[in-house]
Amino acid sequence: MKKIVTFFALLCVLVGNVASIACSSQSADTDKIKLALDWFPNSNHLGLYIAEERGYFAEENLEVEIYTPSDPST
């Protein structure tokens, strides 16, 4: 009984992995995003700038434009 349960559990994991690989598609198109900061650039925006510099956005096919609005209070 234990062998049957183990077999079906492994079979379910295998089928799930194959299905997730088959469903994942990588688009060659780059998504363009304009990201408005809530205020002037400061330390809480550091993660965005690090991701941009290290190419993390490009790895995910994202073209991110980070900008500060002319009037951040609106």
SULURFEN-V436499 format. One record per residue. RES is the residue in one letter. PHI is phi in whole degrees, 0 to 359 (NA if undefined). PSI is psi as a letter, one per 30 degrees, with the letter a starting at -180 (* if undefined). Layout:
# SULURFEN-V436499
((RES PHI PSI) (RES PHI PSI))
This chain:
# SULURFEN-V436499
((M NA e) (K 295 e) (K 293 e) (I 293 e) (V 297 e) (T 297 e) (F 299 e) (F 292 e) (A 295 e) (L 294 e) (L 296 e) (C 296 e) (V 297 e) (L 297 e) (V 297 e) (G 297 e) (N 294 e) (V 297 e) (A 295 e) (S 291 e) (I 291 e) (A 292 e) (C 277 f) (S 281 k) (S 233 k) (Q 258 k) (S 274 k) (A 279 f) (D 285 k) (T 266 k) (D 277 k) (K 258 k) (I 231 k) (K 255 k) (L 248 j) (A 269 k) (L 287 l) (D 281 f) (W 200 a) (F 293 l) (P 305 k) (N 211 a) (S 296 f) (N 284 f) (H 261 g) (L 303 e) (G 301 e) (L 295 e) (Y 289 e) (I 293 e) (A 298 e) (E 293 e) (E 292 e) (R 277 f) (G 82 g) (Y 294 e) (F 294 e) (A 297 e) (E 299 f) (E 261 g) (N 58 h) (L 243 k) (E 250 j) (V 254 k) (E 251 j) (I 263 k) (Y 218 l) (T 257 k) (P 297 l) (S 298 e) (D 231 j) (P 296 f) (S 281 f) (T 261 *))
